[in-house]
Amino acid sequence: MNVLIWGSDTILGHGLFSTLKDIKDGVFSPANIEIGEIFACDANTNPADIDEACAHADFVFNMSYGGYSDRLIESLDVHNNTCPVLLSHSVADAKLFHEYAKNNDVTILEWSPNYDMELLSIEAQVYDMIGALQCA
C-alpha cells in the first residue's frame, strides 16, 4: 500500500513518517499492513512531487486543513484517485476544522471514503492512525 502523508512537516507528520518507515523496513510489524511507497508532502513540496504522490497513493493521511487540503484534493481529483483519506486534527481544532470546511465548501468532506479522526492524546495519535490504515 502506497501512503501519502499530507502535512508531513508537522510534528505528527514526522512521527507518522517514522512509524511507517519502521513498518516498511520490518522493524515494527502490525498485522495486515504492507507499506510500499511513502510520500511526504507539505506546503513547500514541489507540485510535480505532489502530482506523483496523488497519482499513486492508496491511502492519504491529511495532517493539514484549510487551503492546503484544497491542493491535495485537486491533485487527487486530476488522477481520479478516490483512495481513503483520513482527516486528522486535535480535539481543540475540531470546531475550527468543521467551520472552515462548511464556510469554504471543502470538497474533502464529500470524498469517498473519508475518515474524520479527532486525535485525543499525543501518545496515541500515530497508533490510532496506523489502526485506521489497518481497517482501510
C-alpha positions in Angstrom: 0.0 0.0 0.0 1.4 3.4 -1.0 0.8 6.0 1.6 0.7 9.8 1.3 1.3 12.0 4.4 -0.2 15.4 3.6 1.2 17.9 6.1 4.4 15.9 6.7 6.2 18.9 8.1 4.1 18.8 11.3 5.2 17.0 14.4 2.5 14.4 13.9 3.5 14.0 10.3 7.2 13.4 11.3 6.1 10.8 13.8 3.8 9.0 11.3 6.5 9.0 8.7 9.0 7.4 11.1 6.5 4.8 12.1 5.5 3.9 8.6 9.2 3.7 7.6 9.8 1.3 10.5 6.8 -0.9 9.3 8.2 -0.8 5.7 11.7 -1.8 7.0 10.3 -4.6 9.1 11.3 -3.0 12.4 7.7 -3.0 13.5 5.1 -5.3 12.0 1.4 -4.7 12.8 -1.0 -7.2 11.3 -2.5 -6.6 7.8 -0.2 -3.7 6.7 2.3 -3.8 4.0 3.8 -0.4 3.2 5.1 0.3 -0.4 6.0 3.9 -1.2 5.7 6.6 1.5 5.1 10.1 0.0 5.7 13.0 2.4 4.2 16.3 1.2 3.6 19.7 2.7 3.0 23.3 1.5 6.6 23.6 0.3 6.6 20.4 -1.8 7.3 20.7 -5.5 4.0 20.5 -7.4 5.4 17.7 -9.6 6.1 15.6 -6.5 2.6 16.3 -5.2 1.2 15.2 -8.5 3.3 12.0 -8.4 2.2 11.2 -4.9 -1.5 11.8 -5.6 -1.3 9.6 -8.7 0.0 6.6 -6.8 -1.4 6.9 -3.2 -3.6 4.1 -1.9 -4.3 5.9 1.4 -3.9 9.5 2.5 -3.2 10.9 6.0 -4.2 14.5 5.9 -2.5 16.3 8.8 -3.5 19.7 7.4 -6.7 21.5 6.8 -7.7 24.8 5.1 -6.4 25.9 1.8 -3.6 23.3 1.8 -6.2 20.5 1.7 -7.6 22.0 -1.5 -4.3 21.4 -3.3 -4.4 17.8 -2.2 -8.0 17.2 -3.4 -7.4 18.9 -6.7 -4.4 16.7 -7.4 -6.2 13.5 -6.3 -9.2 14.6 -8.5 -7.0 15.1 -11.6 -5.9 11.4 -11.3 -9.4 10.2 -10.4 -7.9 8.8 -7.2 -10.6 8.1 -4.7 -8.4 6.4 -2.2 -9.4 6.7 1.5 -8.4 10.0 3.2 -8.0 10.2 6.9 -8.7 13.8 8.2 -6.8 14.2 11.4 -7.0 17.1 13.8 -6.8 17.7 17.5 -9.9 17.9 19.6 -9.1 21.6 20.1 -9.0 22.1 16.3 -12.2 20.1 15.5 -14.6 23.1 15.7 -12.2 25.2 13.5 -11.8 22.4 11.0 -15.5 21.8 10.5 -16.3 25.6 10.5 -13.6 26.1 7.8 -14.9 23.2 5.7 -18.5 24.4 6.0 -17.7 28.0 5.1 -15.4 27.2 2.3 -17.2 24.2 0.8 -14.1 22.0 1.2 -14.6 19.0 -1.1 -12.6 16.7 1.1 -15.7 16.2 3.3 -17.5 14.7 0.3 -14.6 12.4 -0.6 -15.5 8.8 -0.6 -14.5 7.3 1.7 -13.1 9.6 4.3 -12.4 9.2 8.0 -12.7 12.1 10.4 -10.5 11.3 13.4 -10.2 13.6 16.4 -6.9 12.7 18.0 -7.1 12.7 21.8 -3.6 12.2 23.1 -0.2 12.8 21.6 1.0 9.3 22.7 -1.9 7.6 20.9 -2.1 9.6 17.7 0.3 7.7 15.5 -1.0 4.3 16.7 -4.6 5.5 16.2 -3.7 6.3 12.6 -2.0 3.0 12.0 -5.2 1.3 13.3 -7.2 3.3 10.7 -4.8 2.1 8.0 -5.3 -1.5 9.0 -9.1 -1.0 8.6 -8.8 0.5 5.1 
